[in-house]
Amino acid sequence: MINIEYKENLDDEFYNLIDTEFNKFANKNEVSCNYTPFNFIAKESDEVVGIITGHSYYKEVHIGDIIILEEYRNKHIGTKLIETVENHFKNRGFENINLTTYSFQAPEFYKKCGFEVEFVRKSKENAKLNKYFMVKYF
C-alpha cells in the first residue's frame, strides 16, 4: 500500500532525488535539463533592498520572485534586477526568460521591461487575481 505524506520542507536528499530523476528522464529524451537556481540581491550599502530569484532549465530562464522593499520602489531597482538576469543568461544558449504575475502585481512593469503577454488566465472570482504568463525572447 502506498502512503502519501505532506512535507513542508524537503531535505537535500529529496532535492537530489528530484534532480536525478529529472535529468534521467531528460537524457532518455535526448534533452539537457540543466536545472540551475539563481538569486541576485540588490543592496544599498549593506542593506538588502531587493531580490530576484528563479532558475534556468532546458532552453529557458524562469523568474520566480522579485521583491523590492516598499521604500525603494520606483527607483529602477526592479529594472536593474531584470537587466542583470538578462545579461547573465544572454548568449548562453537560452531562448527566453519567462514569468507569471497577477493583475494586482506588476504586468505593466514587465511590459515596460520588454516582456510580452502570452496568456492570461482569468480568475472566476477576483479580477485582481488574473494571472499573466509572460515571456521575453533573447
C-alpha positions, 0 to 999 in steps of 0.5 A: 500500500502506498502512503502519501505524506505532506512535507513542508520542507524537503531535505537535500536528499529529496532535492537530489532525488528530484534532480536525478530523476529529472535529468534521467528522464531528460537524457532518455529524451535526448534533452539537457535539463540543466536545472540551475537556481539563481538569486541576485540581491540588490543592496544599498550599502549593506542593506538588502533592498531587493531580490530576484530569484528563479532558475534556468532549465532546458532552453529557458530562464524562469523568474520566480520572485522579485521583491523590492522593499516598499521604500525603494520602489520606483527607483529602477531597482526592479529594472536593474534586477531584470537587466542583470538576469538578462545579461547573465543568461544572454548568449548562453544558449537560452531562448527566453526568460519567462514569468507569471504575475497577477493583475494586482502585481506588476504586468505593466512593469514587465511590459515596460521591461520588454516582456510580452503577454502570452496568456492570461488566465482569468480568475472566476472570482477576483479580477485582481487575481488574473494571472499573466504568463509572460515571456521575453525572447533573447 
